[in-house]
Amino acid sequence: MIKAVNITKSFGKLQVLKGIDINVKKGEIVSIVGTSGAGKTTFLQIIGTLMKADAGDIFINNVSLNKLNEKQLSKFRNQNIGFVFQFHHLLPEFTAIENVCIPAYIAKMNKNKAIKKAEKLFEYLKLEHRKNHKPAELSGGEQQRVAVARALINNPSVILADEPSGNLDTQNKQDLHKLFFLLREKYNQTFIIVTHNNQLAEMSDRIIRIEDGKQLIIEKS
């Protein structure tokens, strides 16, 4: 479902990615690991269309991202890619459910439909009693689950997660990791996760190790 072909990326004279290839199947949970500075987050951002590669191409559902202009890329990103970051990036002035609905509104989903869909996600994530609270009133684990709901609202082809549990305590880390696998069971959701967490990496279907941006070592967990 996702294919990266010979992805390279440099920042000035520093070449961060030196030819990365990857294939990810529908419903697969893949962890990307490696030392800090190896190029993991850069690669994830290129898959997510947040950054352009210097060379190579990304295909998602057989769509070549190189062939899309900026407007088409924005629409494609909104409809096909969900993001979960280490810091939740919830807008503080909006309630939890308003935050979750924002990507749906951008996709021009009917307001009542978006709210109903968000409410179903809140129910599934056991957050229905917190939907009208603002981010500052939520715990770290609750904020990150709201971020997961926001990532799911448009039924994305893939969720890209960058150190999603890096800012959580041990119990909330474990809960979030289990949640990803429950979402795979319920929605056949595909995940690509950049993580330093060995437990999460070992739970994944595959571990892809990036070393110095130039080599992919694929390990079976």
C-alpha positions in Angstrom: 0.0 0.0 0.0 3.0 2.3 0.7 6.1 2.2 -1.4 9.2 4.4 -1.1 11.8 4.3 -3.9 15.4 5.5 -3.5 14.5 8.4 -1.2 17.4 10.9 -0.7 17.5 14.1 1.3 20.2 16.6 2.1 20.3 19.7 4.3 23.2 21.8 2.8 26.2 19.6 2.6 24.8 17.1 5.1 23.1 14.1 3.3 20.6 12.7 5.8 18.9 10.1 3.6 21.1 8.2 1.1 18.6 6.0 -0.9 15.8 4.5 1.2 13.4 1.8 -0.1 10.4 0.5 1.8 7.2 -1.4 1.2 4.4 -1.4 3.7 1.2 -3.6 3.4 -2.3 -2.6 4.3 -3.0 -3.2 8.0 0.7 -3.6 8.9 2.3 -2.0 11.9 5.9 -1.1 11.2 8.4 0.6 13.6 11.3 2.6 12.3 14.2 2.7 14.8 17.8 4.1 14.8 20.0 6.5 16.7 19.2 10.2 16.9 20.1 12.0 13.7 19.9 8.8 11.6 17.1 10.4 9.4 14.0 8.6 10.9 11.8 11.7 11.4 13.0 13.2 8.0 11.9 10.0 6.3 8.6 10.0 8.1 7.9 13.6 7.1 8.7 12.8 3.5 6.2 9.9 3.5 3.7 12.3 5.1 4.2 14.9 2.4 5.4 17.4 5.0 8.8 17.6 3.3 10.0 16.9 -0.2 12.8 14.4 -1.0 15.6 15.5 -3.2 15.2 12.4 -5.3 13.0 9.3 -5.3 9.3 8.8 -5.0 6.6 7.8 -2.6 3.5 5.8 -3.7 0.4 5.6 -1.4 -2.4 3.4 -2.8 -0.6 3.5 -6.2 -0.6 7.3 -6.3 2.8 8.9 -7.1 3.2 11.8 -4.7 5.7 13.3 -7.1 2.9 13.9 -9.6 0.8 16.0 -7.3 1.0 19.8 -7.1 0.9 21.6 -3.7 -2.9 21.9 -3.7 -3.4 18.3 -4.6 -0.8 17.2 -2.0 -2.7 19.1 0.7 -5.9 17.4 -0.2 -4.3 14.0 -0.5 -2.6 14.5 2.9 -5.9 15.5 4.6 -7.8 12.5 3.2 -5.2 9.8 3.3 -2.6 10.5 6.1 -3.2 10.8 9.9 -0.4 12.2 12.1 0.4 11.5 15.8 3.4 13.4 17.2 5.3 13.2 20.5 3.6 16.5 21.5 -0.2 16.3 20.8 -0.4 19.7 19.0 -4.0 20.2 20.1 -5.3 23.8 19.7 -5.7 25.1 23.3 -8.7 27.3 22.6 -10.9 24.5 21.3 -12.5 21.5 23.1 -11.3 18.0 22.5 -14.1 17.2 20.1 -13.6 20.5 18.2 -9.9 19.6 17.8 -10.8 16.1 16.4 -13.3 17.6 14.0 -10.9 20.1 12.4 -9.5 17.7 9.7 -13.0 16.7 8.8 -14.1 20.3 8.4 -11.0 20.9 6.2 -12.2 17.9 4.1 -15.6 19.6 3.8 -17.4 16.9 5.7 -20.9 17.9 6.9 -20.7 19.3 10.5 -23.3 17.0 12.0 -21.6 14.0 10.3 -18.2 15.0 11.6 -19.5 15.4 15.1 -21.2 12.1 15.1 -18.1 10.4 13.7 -16.0 12.1 16.4 -18.4 11.0 19.1 -18.1 7.4 18.0 -14.3 7.7 18.2 -14.5 9.2 21.6 -16.7 6.4 22.7 -14.4 3.8 21.3 -11.4 5.5 23.0 -13.3 5.8 26.3 -13.1 9.6 26.2 -16.8 10.5 25.8 -16.9 12.1 29.2 -14.0 14.4 28.2 -15.1 15.5 24.8 -16.1 19.0 25.9 -12.9 19.7 27.9 -10.1 21.8 26.6 -6.6 20.3 26.2 -5.3 21.9 29.4 -8.0 20.1 31.4 -6.9 16.6 30.1 -4.1 14.3 31.3 -1.2 13.6 29.0 -2.6 10.2 28.1 -6.0 11.7 27.3 -4.5 14.4 25.2 -2.6 11.8 23.1 -5.8 9.7 22.7 -7.6 12.9 21.4 -4.7 13.3 19.0 -5.2 9.7 17.8 -8.9 10.4 17.3 -8.0 13.4 15.3 -5.7 11.3 13.1 -8.5 8.8 12.5 -11.4 11.1 11.7 -11.0 11.1 7.9 -10.4 7.3 7.7 -6.7 7.7 6.6 -4.9 5.1 4.6 -2.0 5.3 7.1 -1.2 6.8 10.4 2.3 8.2 10.8 3.4 8.4 14.4 6.6 10.2 15.5 7.7 9.2 19.0 4.0 9.0 20.0 4.6 7.8 23.5 7.8 9.7 24.2 6.1 12.2 26.4 4.0 9.8 28.5 4.5 7.9 31.7 4.9 4.2 31.8 1.3 3.2 32.1 0.1 5.7 29.5 2.9 4.4 27.1 1.6 0.9 27.5 -2.0 2.0 27.0 -1.2 3.9 23.8 0.8 1.0 22.4 -2.1 -1.4 23.0 -4.4 1.1 21.4 -2.6 1.0 18.1 -3.1 -2.7 17.9 -6.7 -2.5 18.8 -7.2 0.1 16.1 -5.5 -2.3 13.6 -8.0 -5.0 14.7 -11.0 -2.8 14.4 -10.2 -0.7 11.3 -7.4 -2.7 9.7 -5.4 0.5 10.2 -1.9 0.8 8.9 0.8 2.4 11.1 4.4 3.6 10.5 5.9 4.5 13.8 9.2 6.2 14.5 10.2 5.2 18.1 13.0 4.8 20.6 10.7 2.6 22.7 12.0 -1.0 22.4 8.7 -2.5 23.8 6.7 -0.8 21.0 9.2 -1.8 18.4 9.2 -5.4 19.5 5.3 -5.5 19.4 5.4 -4.3 15.7 5.0 -6.6 12.7 8.4 -5.4 11.4 11.3 -3.3 12.6 13.1 -1.1 10.1 16.4 0.2 11.3 17.9 3.2 9.6 21.7 3.6 10.0 23.3 6.9 8.9 20.5 7.4 6.4 22.0 5.0 4.0 21.0 1.5 5.0 17.8 -0.2 5.9 18.0 -3.3 8.0 14.7 -5.0 8.2 14.1 -7.2 11.2 11.3 -9.5 12.1 10.1 -8.8 15.6 
